[in-house]
Amino acid sequence: MEKVRKIIHVDMDAFYASVEQMDNPELIGKPVAVGGNKERGVVAAASYEARKYGVRSAMSGKIAALKCPQLIFVKPRFDRYKEISMKIREIFYDFTDLVEPLSLDEAFLDVTENKVNNPSATLIATAIRKRIKEEVGLNASAGISYNKFLAKTASDINKPNGQAVILPKDAEAFLERLPIEKFFGIGKVTADKMKEIGIHNGSDLKQFSLQYLTKKFGKSGLHFYNIVRGIHLSEVQPNRIRKSLSAENTFEKDLATHDDWVRALEQVFDELLKRIKRSGIKGRTLTLKIKYHDFTIQTRSKTFDQYPEQDKMWETVIELLDQDTLNAPVRLFGIGLSNLNVEEERLHFGKQLHIDFGTGAES
């Protein structure tokens, strides 16, 4: 009989903002935004006090300030966040070597076999969270299950500073009740598309055949078909090397003018820069991705001899934009880096730092 895997997803609570509050006690209990300001820029993270007012990561600083007039903006300190992340990761490695970082503030751990010889993944998660609190001073949440998808989903259930477990016998019933937008990997655009065809929760999703989902959602159709049945075979992979780093944004309304395109690209570029700073990655190939109103996709790329600086990257984005006529209107822009420096600089103990597409949101 095959042994059931035991996966933990550890997710730091409002990580950047919590670090700022820890380092500056005057900020404790107050609404804090990391990044941006009242006039411009983008919020990289928001404290839970700020979230009560509707402030979220990837929101413009101007809108955040309108939602919460007493909001305190602080400048991001990515070196400090990396330093704290290292301490947390060292704690993970005391329990298992099978650690797959997703970003500075979250990771998957496979504790099926572990260094503390504890058969309970739930007790291990409790011990990890206790040590993070005692040794680092921050709160973490955790999800425990038999695959990565369910562990990631479980870590959101009792946030902040809590944990939840989804057992194999409970998985399908739990997923049937789960709102479709709560499924890890289903963003707002896909969730809205699903709701248009009557998919509001897992039970609705389960009614559609694999053939239909594949036709409707392409390669993702198989993923959606499997995850609602509790099937996710991806293993915790501690040694993968990142091939690219990207950011993209789908617009609420299609954009038809050059000025609109440049403004939209500025936002995507700002997000990419955040991810570059967060990960320490550099790349020699810059790619502009364009999705048109009819869902056709075009990519334009340029490769440099050396790793380009920020100004050169932005100049190249505009150069690629103007390289040829766009089939207006445009519904999505993406900017990506490839030919990365990860072969020269193994990221944090040689482990992958995986960052999702899109603006995302810090937990």
C-alpha positions in Angstrom: 0.0 0.0 0.0 1.4 3.4 -1.0 2.1 5.7 1.9 -0.1 8.8 2.1 2.0 11.9 1.7 2.0 14.6 4.5 2.4 18.1 3.1 2.5 21.3 5.1 2.1 24.8 3.6 3.5 27.5 5.9 2.4 31.0 5.1 3.6 34.0 7.1 0.9 36.4 8.2 1.1 39.8 6.4 4.9 39.2 6.3 6.4 42.5 5.1 4.0 44.6 7.2 4.5 42.3 10.2 8.3 42.7 9.9 7.9 46.5 9.9 5.7 46.4 13.0 8.1 44.0 14.8 11.1 46.3 14.1 9.1 49.5 14.9 6.8 48.9 17.9 5.1 52.3 17.2 3.5 50.7 14.2 1.9 47.8 16.2 -1.9 47.9 16.0 -1.9 50.6 13.3 -2.8 50.4 9.6 0.5 50.0 7.7 1.2 49.8 3.9 4.6 48.7 2.7 5.4 50.4 -0.6 3.8 53.3 -2.4 2.7 56.6 -0.9 -0.4 58.9 -0.9 0.4 60.3 -4.4 1.7 57.3 -6.4 3.3 53.9 -6.4 1.8 50.5 -5.5 1.2 48.9 -2.1 3.4 45.8 -1.8 1.8 44.6 1.4 -0.8 45.7 4.0 -1.1 45.0 7.7 -4.3 43.3 8.9 -5.3 46.6 10.4 -5.1 48.2 7.0 -7.0 45.4 5.3 -10.0 46.1 7.4 -10.3 49.3 5.4 -10.0 47.4 2.1 -6.3 48.1 1.5 -4.7 45.3 -0.4 -1.4 44.5 -2.1 -1.0 45.7 -5.7 -3.4 48.6 -5.0 -2.3 52.1 -5.9 -1.0 54.1 -3.0 -3.4 56.9 -3.9 -6.5 54.6 -3.7 -5.2 53.0 -0.5 -4.9 56.4 1.2 -8.5 57.3 0.2 -9.7 54.0 1.7 -7.8 54.6 4.9 -6.8 58.2 5.5 -4.7 57.3 8.6 -2.7 54.7 6.6 1.0 54.8 7.4 3.2 54.2 4.4 6.7 52.6 4.9 9.4 52.0 2.4 10.1 48.3 1.6 13.3 46.8 3.0 13.8 43.7 0.9 17.2 42.9 2.4 15.6 42.8 5.8 12.7 40.6 4.6 15.3 38.2 3.0 17.2 38.1 6.3 14.1 37.1 8.2 13.1 34.6 5.5 16.5 32.9 5.9 15.9 32.4 9.6 12.5 30.9 9.0 13.8 28.6 6.3 16.5 27.3 8.7 13.7 26.3 11.0 12.0 24.4 8.2 15.3 22.5 7.5 15.4 21.3 11.1 12.3 19.2 10.3 12.8 18.2 6.7 15.1 18.8 3.7 12.1 18.7 1.3 11.3 22.4 1.4 9.9 24.2 -1.7 9.9 28.0 -1.2 7.1 29.8 -3.1 8.3 33.3 -2.1 10.0 34.9 0.9 7.0 34.3 3.0 5.6 30.9 2.2 6.8 27.3 1.4 5.7 23.7 1.1 7.3 21.1 3.3 7.0 17.3 2.8 7.1 15.7 6.2 6.1 12.2 5.2 9.5 11.2 6.4 11.0 13.8 8.8 14.0 14.6 11.0 12.1 14.6 14.2 10.5 11.2 13.7 7.0 12.6 14.4 4.2 10.8 12.5 1.8 13.7 12.9 2.1 16.5 10.3 -0.3 18.5 12.4 2.0 18.4 15.4 5.0 19.3 13.3 3.1 22.3 11.8 2.3 23.4 15.4 6.0 23.0 16.4 7.2 25.0 13.4 4.8 27.9 14.0 5.8 27.9 17.7 9.5 28.1 16.9 9.0 30.9 14.3 7.1 32.9 17.0 9.7 32.3 19.6 12.9 32.6 17.5 11.8 35.2 14.9 8.9 37.0 16.6 6.3 36.6 13.8 3.1 34.7 13.4 2.6 32.1 10.8 -0.3 30.1 9.5 -0.2 26.5 8.2 -2.3 24.1 6.2 -1.8 20.3 6.3 -3.0 17.7 3.8 -1.9 14.9 1.5 -1.1 17.1 -1.5 0.2 20.6 -2.2 -3.0 22.1 -3.5 -5.0 21.1 -0.4 -2.3 22.1 2.0 -2.2 25.6 0.3 -6.0 25.8 0.5 -6.0 24.8 4.1 -3.5 27.4 5.2 -6.1 30.1 4.4 -8.9 28.6 6.5 -7.8 29.9 10.0 -5.6 32.9 9.1 -4.1 34.7 10.8 -2.0 32.7 13.3 -3.9 29.5 12.9 -3.7 26.2 11.1 -6.1 23.6 9.5 -5.9 20.1 8.2 -7.8 18.5 5.4 -7.8 14.7 5.7 -8.1 12.4 2.7 -11.6 11.2 3.8 -12.8 14.8 4.0 -11.2 16.3 0.9 -13.9 15.8 -1.7 -16.7 17.1 0.5 -14.6 20.1 1.5 -13.8 20.9 -2.1 -17.5 20.6 -3.2 -18.4 23.4 -0.7 -15.4 25.6 -1.5 -16.2 28.8 -3.4 -14.5 28.7 -6.8 -12.5 31.9 -6.1 -11.0 30.2 -3.1 -9.3 27.4 -5.2 -5.6 28.0 -5.3 -4.6 28.8 -8.8 -8.0 30.2 -9.9 -7.6 33.9 -10.2 -10.4 36.6 -10.5 -10.5 36.5 -14.3 -10.9 32.7 -14.4 -13.3 32.7 -11.5 -15.5 35.3 -13.3 -15.3 33.2 -16.5 -16.4 30.1 -14.5 -19.3 31.9 -12.9 -20.6 33.0 -16.3 -21.2 29.3 -17.1 -22.7 28.5 -13.6 -19.6 27.3 -11.7 -19.7 29.0 -8.3 -18.2 26.3 -6.1 -16.5 22.9 -6.3 -19.8 21.0 -6.6 -20.7 23.0 -9.7 -17.2 22.4 -11.2 -17.5 18.7 -10.7 -20.6 18.6 -13.0 -18.5 19.4 -16.1 -16.7 16.8 -18.1 -12.9 16.7 -18.7 -13.6 17.2 -22.4 -15.7 20.4 -21.8 -13.2 21.9 -19.3 -10.3 21.3 -21.6 -12.2 22.9 -24.5 -13.1 25.8 -22.4 -9.9 26.4 -20.4 -7.2 24.7 -22.5 -4.4 22.9 -20.6 -5.8 24.2 -17.3 -9.0 22.2 -17.8 -7.3 18.9 -16.7 -5.9 20.7 -13.6 -9.4 22.0 -12.7 -10.9 18.5 -13.3 -8.4 16.9 -11.0 -8.2 19.3 -8.1 -11.9 19.4 -7.4 -11.6 15.6 -6.9 -8.6 16.0 -4.6 -6.1 14.9 -7.2 -2.8 16.8 -7.3 0.3 14.8 -8.0 2.9 17.5 -8.0 5.6 16.7 -5.4 7.5 19.1 -3.2 10.5 20.0 -5.4 13.3 21.6 -3.5 15.8 21.8 -6.3 14.0 23.2 -9.3 15.7 26.1 -11.0 13.6 29.0 -12.2 13.6 29.6 -15.9 11.8 32.9 -16.1 10.3 35.7 -14.0 7.2 37.5 -15.1 4.4 39.9 -14.2 1.2 40.5 -16.1 -2.2 42.1 -15.7 -5.6 41.6 -17.3 -7.5 44.9 -17.6 -11.1 45.4 -16.5 -11.7 47.2 -19.9 -9.8 46.6 -23.1 -7.3 49.4 -23.9 -7.3 51.1 -27.3 -4.9 54.0 -27.1 -1.1 54.3 -26.9 -1.3 56.4 -23.8 -3.4 53.8 -22.1 -0.9 51.1 -23.1 2.0 53.0 -21.6 0.2 53.6 -18.4 -0.8 50.0 -18.1 2.7 48.8 -18.9 4.1 51.1 -16.2 2.0 49.2 -13.6 3.1 45.8 -14.9 6.8 46.9 -15.0 6.5 48.2 -11.4 5.3 44.8 -10.3 8.1 43.0 -12.2 10.7 45.3 -10.5 9.2 44.3 -7.1 9.6 40.7 -7.9 13.2 41.3 -9.2 14.1 43.0 -5.9 12.4 40.3 -3.9 14.2 37.4 -5.6 17.5 39.0 -6.6 17.0 37.6 -10.1 18.5 39.2 -13.3 17.8 38.3 -16.9 19.3 39.0 -20.3 16.1 38.4 -22.4 13.1 40.8 -22.0 9.8 39.7 -23.4 6.6 41.7 -23.9 3.4 39.6 -24.0 0.3 41.1 -25.5 -3.2 39.5 -25.4 -5.7 41.1 -27.6 -9.5 41.6 -27.3 -10.0 38.4 -29.3 -7.7 36.4 -26.9 -5.0 36.0 -29.6 -1.5 36.3 -28.0 1.7 37.9 -29.4 5.1 38.1 -27.8 8.1 40.3 -28.7 11.5 39.8 -27.2 15.0 41.3 -27.1 18.2 39.7 -25.7 21.1 41.7 -24.3 24.8 40.8 -24.0 24.7 42.0 -20.3 22.0 42.0 -17.7 20.2 45.3 -18.3 19.6 48.0 -15.7 16.1 49.2 -14.8 16.2 52.2 -17.2 17.3 50.1 -20.1 14.6 47.5 -19.4 11.8 50.2 -19.4 13.3 51.7 -22.6 13.2 48.3 -24.2 9.6 47.6 -23.1 8.5 50.8 -25.0 10.7 49.8 -27.9 9.0 46.4 -28.1 5.6 48.1 -27.8 6.3 50.3 -30.7 8.0 47.7 -32.8 4.9 46.9 -34.8 1.3 48.0 -35.0 -0.9 46.5 -32.2 -4.1 44.8 -33.1 -6.1 47.1 -30.7 -7.8 46.8 -28.3 -5.6 45.1 -25.8 -6.9 43.1 -22.8 -3.6 42.0 -21.2 0.1 43.0 -21.0 2.8 40.9 -19.5 6.6 41.6 -19.1 9.0 38.7 -18.5 12.7 38.0 -18.0 14.5 34.9 -19.1 18.1 33.8 -19.6 18.4 34.3 -15.8 21.4 34.5 -13.5 20.2 31.6 -11.4 22.9 29.3 -12.7 25.4 31.7 -11.3 23.6 32.6 -8.1 21.6 29.7 -6.6 18.8 31.3 -4.8 18.8 30.9 -1.0 20.4 27.5 -0.3 20.0 26.6 -3.9 16.2 26.4 -3.7 13.7 27.8 -6.1 11.9 31.0 -5.4 8.7 30.7 -7.4 6.6 33.7 -8.0 3.2 33.5 -9.6 2.1 35.5 -12.6 -0.2 38.4 -12.0 -0.3 41.0 -9.3 -1.0 38.4 -6.6 -1.5 39.2 -3.0 0.5 38.8 0.1 -1.2 36.7 2.7 
